[in-house]
Amino acid sequence: MSIRMVVAGGTGVVGRHVVEQARAAGHDVVPLSRSSGQDVVAGTGLAEALAGADVVIDVTSTSTASAKASVAFFRAATENLLAAEQAAGVGHHVALSIVGIDGETSGYYAGKVVQEQVLAAGPVPWTLLRATQFHELVPQLLGRLTFGPVAVVPEMRTAPIAAAEVATALVRLAEGAPRGRVADLGGPEEARLADLARRWSVAGGQRRRVVQVPLPGGSGRRMRDGSLLPAPGADRGRQTFAEWLADRRPGQR
Ligand SMILES: NC(=O)c1ccc[n+]([C@@H]2O[C@H](COP(=O)([O-])OP(=O)(O)OC[C@H]3O[C@@H](n4cnc5c(N)ncnc54)[C@H](OP(=O)(O)O)[C@@H]3O)[C@@H](O)[C@H]2O)c1
């Protein structure tokens, strides 16, 4: 059955896949982001975009590492979306969060914790999926953290997953009834972020030196100590980092 899905953050790394896969499945898909005139933080353009929607998938994000800025972003985005959904009669909000962030008060993860709290206390029936880091996070971070010939990445244990597989899960959840928190979704194998960054650089013919640094605070500790890895019983994606890397065309590296 075709339904009307609004994808907030539909131009982002995972959002692009959500939009593409939802359209391929025959749904009526409305991507929403600042580039198409809607702002979830300011709350502008939401009423028009949500008119007639059955479900909203929220995959918006901010690139900040500041807890204050992340909390401000995710609180405002979630509150504004939920209010607009309630006004428009939307009966299902699907959100994407991150494995292992429970109770974190530092860095970007602090905002994700608040997003989950606002969602759970909000007026719209919801589904929450937590996933591990995307394979795509490696080039995303290298783009921000490369300084001349050196890239500085956080010391991190991760079980990365293809954003496309996370999108598949989100579309499937959006097609169903609200389920609250569902099983976590992790990638098929564990790696160190710095090793992934080196493999990405070699595959792209880039001679950068990758240095890993322990980040301070609770977020940094979680990255190092395995807290962000999927627990036994989590659902697991199939595509390994190596397979994902092999699929990239040279221009995508
Ligand atoms: N990246 C990971 O490894 C990972 C892992 C697990 C979970 N997640 C979660 O997945 C979600 C998506 O992450 P991502 O990496 O795909 O994000 P991303 O690539 O940074 O994309 C963010 C999206 O949000 C939109 N956006 C940003 N500010 C906005 C605003 N004020 N109003 C409306 N739209 C706005 C952006 O479009 P415009 O710039 O045009 O507005 C873009 O479409 C996040 O909630 C993140 O926490 C990410």
The ligand as a Tripos MOL2 file, in Angstrom:
@<TRIPOS>MOLECULE
LIG
   48    52     1     0     0
SMALL
NO_CHARGES

@<TRIPOS>ATOM
      1 N1         26.2590    9.4380   10.5630 N.am      1 LIG1
      2 C1         26.2520    8.3340   11.3460 C.2       1 LIG1
      3 O1         27.2110    7.5680   11.4070 O.2       1 LIG1
      4 C2         24.9930    8.0150   12.1430 C.ar      1 LIG1
      5 C3         24.8860    6.8030   12.8380 C.ar      1 LIG1
      6 C4         23.7010    6.5140   13.5470 C.ar      1 LIG1
      7 C5         22.6670    7.4420   13.5600 C.ar      1 LIG1
      8 N2         22.8190    8.6150   12.8950 N.ar      1 LIG1
      9 C6         21.7110    9.5800   12.9000 C.3       1 LIG1
     10 O2         21.1770    9.6490   11.5920 O.3       1 LIG1
     11 C7         20.6090   10.9440   11.3770 C.3       1 LIG1
     12 C8         21.0730   11.4720   10.0320 C.3       1 LIG1
     13 O3         22.4790   11.5700   10.0210 O.3       1 LIG1
     14 P1         23.2660   11.8870    8.6560 P.3       1 LIG1
     15 O4         24.6980   11.6750    8.9220 O.co2     1 LIG1
     16 O5         22.5640   11.2050    7.5190 O.co2     1 LIG1
     17 O6         22.9820   13.4740    8.5380 O.3       1 LIG1
     18 P2         23.5680   14.5010    7.4630 P.3       1 LIG1
     19 O7         24.1620   13.8040    6.2980 O.co2     1 LIG1
     20 O8         24.3790   15.5020    8.2070 O.co2     1 LIG1
     21 O9         22.2330   15.2090    6.9230 O.3       1 LIG1
     22 C9         21.5010   16.0590    7.7370 C.3       1 LIG1
     23 C10        20.1890   16.3880    7.0410 C.3       1 LIG1
     24 O10        19.4630   17.2690    7.9030 O.3       1 LIG1
     25 C11        19.0690   18.4210    7.1480 C.3       1 LIG1
     26 N3         19.0180   19.5500    8.0780 N.ar      1 LIG1
     27 C12        20.0250   20.0420    8.8600 C.ar      1 LIG1
     28 N4         19.5800   21.1020    9.5620 N.ar      1 LIG1
     29 C13        18.2760   21.2680    9.2220 C.ar      1 LIG1
     30 C14        17.2640   22.1960    9.6160 C.ar      1 LIG1
     31 N5         17.5250   23.1670   10.5030 N.pl3     1 LIG1
     32 N6         16.0370   22.0720    9.0650 N.ar      1 LIG1
     33 C15        15.7620   21.1000    8.1670 C.ar      1 LIG1
     34 N7         16.6830   20.1830    7.7680 N.ar      1 LIG1
     35 C16        17.9100   20.2770    8.2890 C.ar      1 LIG1
     36 C17        20.1490   18.5690    6.0840 C.3       1 LIG1
     37 O11        19.7250   19.2780    4.9450 O.3       1 LIG1
     38 P3         19.9430   20.8850    4.7910 P.3       1 LIG1
     39 O12        21.3840   21.1420    5.1370 O.co2     1 LIG1
     40 O13        19.5750   21.1840    3.3780 O.co2     1 LIG1
     41 O14        19.0010   21.5110    5.7540 O.co2     1 LIG1
     42 C18        20.3570   17.0920    5.7090 C.3       1 LIG1
     43 O15        19.3370   16.6780    4.8330 O.3       1 LIG1
     44 C19        21.0290   11.7990   12.5860 C.3       1 LIG1
     45 O16        19.9580   11.9120   13.4690 O.3       1 LIG1
     46 C20        22.1510   11.0010   13.2210 C.3       1 LIG1
     47 O17        22.2520   11.1990   14.6030 O.3       1 LIG1
     48 C21        23.9320    8.9210   12.1840 C.ar      1 LIG1
@<TRIPOS>BOND
     1     1     2 1
     2     2     3 2
     3     2     4 1
     4     4     5 ar
     5     4    48 ar
     6     5     6 ar
     7     6     7 ar
     8     7     8 ar
     9     8     9 1
    10     8    48 ar
    11     9    10 1
    12     9    46 1
    13    10    11 1
    14    11    12 1
    15    11    44 1
    16    12    13 1
    17    13    14 1
    18    14    15 2
    19    14    16 1
    20    14    17 1
    21    17    18 1
    22    18    19 2
    23    18    20 1
    24    18    21 1
    25    21    22 1
    26    22    23 1
    27    23    24 1
    28    23    42 1
    29    24    25 1
    30    25    26 1
    31    25    36 1
    32    26    27 ar
    33    26    35 ar
    34    27    28 ar
    35    28    29 ar
    36    29    30 ar
    37    29    35 ar
    38    30    31 1
    39    30    32 ar
    40    32    33 ar
    41    33    34 ar
    42    34    35 ar
    43    36    37 1
    44    36    42 1
    45    37    38 1
    46    38    39 2
    47    38    40 1
    48    38    41 1
    49    42    43 1
    50    44    45 1
    51    44    46 1
    52    46    47 1
@<TRIPOS>SUBSTRUCTURE
     1 LIG1         1 GROUP 0 **** ****
